[in-house]
Amino acid sequence: MTEGIIIKALSGFYTVRTPEGDLTCKARGKFRLDGTSPLVGDRVTCIRDKDGSGRIERVLPRRNWFIRPAVANIDALVFVAANVNPVTDPFLVDRVSVIAAEADCALILCVNKTDLDLGTKLRRDFSRAGFPVIATSAETGEGIDALREALRGKICAFTGNSGVGKSSLLNRLIPGAALPTAEVSEKLGRGKHTTRHVELFRLGEDSYVADTPGFASFEIEMMKPIAKEKLQFDFPDFADYINKCRFPDCSHRKEPGCAVREAVEAGVLVESRYRSYLRLYEQSAQFKDWELKEKST
């Protein structure tokens, strides 16, 4: 028996990187019976059969896991955005930042296609909110070294809308990766899903990065909900104001003496971030406690 990390999952087969080399495995039937499935990024124990194939016996305890992208044990999610075809809705970044915070995972914003549009407001707003922001162009190579440095020593996953250039950036980061890319439809303003599965690529001795299938805007609503009372703590830029509200149970919506709202009105907090908070709060308020517990399992 040996230990390794799943670097690829496709059609029920898993590629596990072990000290002895990569091993193509199937998962034991018990994973289907208990409703769990191994994920890319999982550390597992597996057995090599005489014919050279393998079987995953056990998934080791996870640091975290995500529904979309379907990955585990991620140190940082890299949200690849653009301010030109397709234009990224800041709400999508905010939604994913909350999901990352719930998983005790960092979020890095990578604004790509800066050779076409600098994405100045997007970069400024998320920098003000305290997130690392890197400007890149997969076309010209701008920012690639800075992005590589930000990923050093981490297991990361690229996520974002289809067409923003995730695979193109990986081709820049990893010479020889040769990941397929596609043109973005000028008429529809969105890209094709060139990535069909999740795969971890080795960026350095202690660094891995996953390319993941892109998502359409509506799909972000399908991610697991978060209790409305917890939501405020997933906005790190709110932290200095939460305890200064007049009421200890302030929801930061309509209550008088709300320090968060006052900071927004004063221009200290980014207004679009606050609007995202309100939108997410309304979504979370629709779920009962038992539904939140059920959907989180």
Stockholm file with secondary structure:
# STOCKHOLM 1.0

chainA/1-297         MTEGIIIKALSGFYTVRTPEGDLTCKARGKFRLDGTSPLVGDRVTCIRDKDGSGRIERVLPRRNWFIRPAVANIDALVFVAANVNPVTDPFLVDRVSVIAAEADCALILCVNKTDLDLGTKLRRDFSRAGFPVIATSAETGEGIDALREALRGKICAFTGNSGVGKSSLLNRLIPGAALPTAEVSEKLGRGKHTTRHVELFRLGEDSYVADTPGFASFEIEMMKPIAKEKLQFDFPDFADYINKCRFPDCSHRKEPGCAVREAVEAGVLVESRYRSYLRLYEQSAQFKDWELKEKST
#=GR chainA/1-297 SS CEEEEEEEEETTEEEEEETTEEEEEEECTHHHHTTCCCCBTCEEEEEECTTSCEEEEEECCCSCBCSSSCBBSCSEEEEEEEBSSSBCCHHHHHHHHHHHHHTTCEEEEEEECTTTCCCHHHHHHHHHTTCCEEECCTTTCTTHHHHHHHHTTSEEEEECBTTSSHHHHHHHHSTTCCCCCCCCBTTTTBCCCCCCSCEEEEEETTEEEEECCCBCGGGGGGSCCCCHHHHGGGCGGGHHHHTTSSSTTCCSSSCTTCHHHHHHHTTSSCHHHHHHHHHHHHHHHTSCHHHHHHHTC
#=GC SS_cons         CEEEEEEEEETTEEEEEETTEEEEEEECTHHHHTTCCCCBTCEEEEEECTTSCEEEEEECCCSCBCSSSCBBSCSEEEEEEEBSSSBCCHHHHHHHHHHHHHTTCEEEEEEECTTTCCCHHHHHHHHHTTCCEEECCTTTCTTHHHHHHHHTTSEEEEECBTTSSHHHHHHHHSTTCCCCCCCCBTTTTBCCCCCCSCEEEEEETTEEEEECCCBCGGGGGGSCCCCHHHHGGGCGGGHHHHTTSSSTTCCSSSCTTCHHHHHHHTTSSCHHHHHHHHHHHHHHHTSCHHHHHHHTC
//
